[in-house]
């Protein structure tokens, strides 16, 4: 289970009872999500709580370590320049973060017509971080070119629909991702049934 603690649409702390006092904090919000799993009797090992806010991940690590050891820090980088450095990735690991989840472009690069692991992917692995990524099959027809956000670092190596399988293969076997979010599960299911990661 991979629940995401969404950014609140209200100012936190939130005035939950209308008395003009903010009495529902971000920490309580983060705790409430975990408490729902505890009440339901779900084992911590079956839950990968995730958030784009690193403070939520830090909270789970500190206050719910059984869940926090699998907490996923979602990276909202818009370009390569927004990605954390090797030193920052090492710092994440030192803080107890075990999983990072950047967008696909962060993990891949083009070398001529080849799709290869990016420097970020190498740095995250060197830091001892597990990697999950997002989101496969959200870029339309690949043969049209100019495939946008998710392909920005390796689009020059993509020219046909079958290249989706090349992308997935490099992510699984060379980058070593632990999971991938996708808008169309048939592709990853087909891949998982036909290939074994290295």
Rosetta blueprint (number, residue, H / E / L):
1 X L
2 X L
3 X L
4 X E
5 X L
6 X L
7 X L
8 X L
9 X L
10 X L
11 X L
12 X L
13 X L
14 X E
15 X L
16 X L
17 X L
18 X L
19 X L
20 X L
21 X L
22 X L
23 X L
24 X E
25 X L
26 X H
27 X H
28 X H
29 X H
30 X H
31 X H
32 X H
33 X H
34 X H
35 X H
36 X H
37 X H
38 X H
39 X H
40 X L
41 X L
42 X L
43 X L
44 X H
45 X H
46 X H
47 X L
48 X L
49 X L
50 X E
51 X E
52 X L
53 X L
54 X H
55 X H
56 X H
57 X H
58 X H
59 X H
60 X H
61 X H
62 X H
63 X H
64 X L
65 X H
66 X H
67 X H
68 X H
69 X L
70 X L
71 X L
72 X E
73 X E
74 X E
75 X L
76 X L
77 X L
78 X L
79 X L
80 X H
81 X H
82 X H
83 X L
84 X L
85 X L
86 X H
87 X H
88 X H
89 X H
90 X H
91 X H
92 X H
93 X H
94 X H
95 X L
96 X L
97 X L
98 X L
99 X E
100 X E
101 X E
102 X E
103 X E
104 X H
105 X H
106 X H
107 X H
108 X E
109 X E
110 X E
111 X E
112 X L
113 X L
114 X E
115 X E
116 X E
117 X E
118 X L
119 X H
120 X H
121 X H
122 X H
123 X H
124 X H
125 X H
126 X H
127 X L
128 X L
129 X L
130 X E
131 X E
132 X E
133 X E
134 X E
135 X E
136 X E
137 X L
138 X L
139 X L
140 X L
141 X L
142 X H
143 X H
144 X H
145 X L
146 X L
147 X L
148 X L
149 X H
150 X H
151 X H
152 X L
153 X L
154 X L
155 X H
156 X H
157 X H
158 X L
159 X L
160 X L
161 X L
162 X L
163 X H
164 X H
165 X H
166 X H
167 X H
168 X H
169 X H
170 X H
171 X H
172 X H
173 X H
174 X H
175 X H
176 X L
177 X L
178 X L
179 X E
180 X E
181 X E
182 X E
183 X L
184 X L
185 X H
186 X H
187 X H
188 X H
189 X H
190 X H
191 X H
192 X H
193 X H
194 X H
195 X L
196 X L
197 X L
198 X L
